[in-house]
Amino acid sequence: LDIKNVQFVVNYDAPSNLEDYVHRIGRTGRAGEKGDAYTCLYDSDSSMASQIKKVFMKTGQQIPQDLHEIASGGGGIAQGWGARGGGKGGGGGMPVLNGEWGGKYAQNGGGYSNGGSGW
């Protein structure tokens, strides 16, 4: 599915696996353009948070403290994550992962590249 001019994607829930996560946020930032992807993570999303944390590490991004906390099962509330501020955390341990996405996921190579986007 390639919809032109998608400037941002909002995930109100985390997908069950990383491939689906990358597929969802990949709806923005197509054809060399940059876009924003926002993902709400709850305390119960510690498994997905751990996988997202690995993506941050592979792409050389700074890992926000709230992502560390949710990945370890400790919860936390984010004030906004990612290269472009503006995402706000909600209550009840629901941080919003906010990142600029302009990267690619190489399925055959199994690697991630942020393309310099600051994702």
Secondary structure, DSSP 8 states (H G I E B T S, - for coil): ---TT--EEEESS--SSHHHHHHHHTTSS-TT--EEEEEE--GGGHHHHHHHHHHHHHTT----HHHHHHHTT-----S--SSS-----BTTTB-EEEEEE--EEETTTTEEE-TTS--
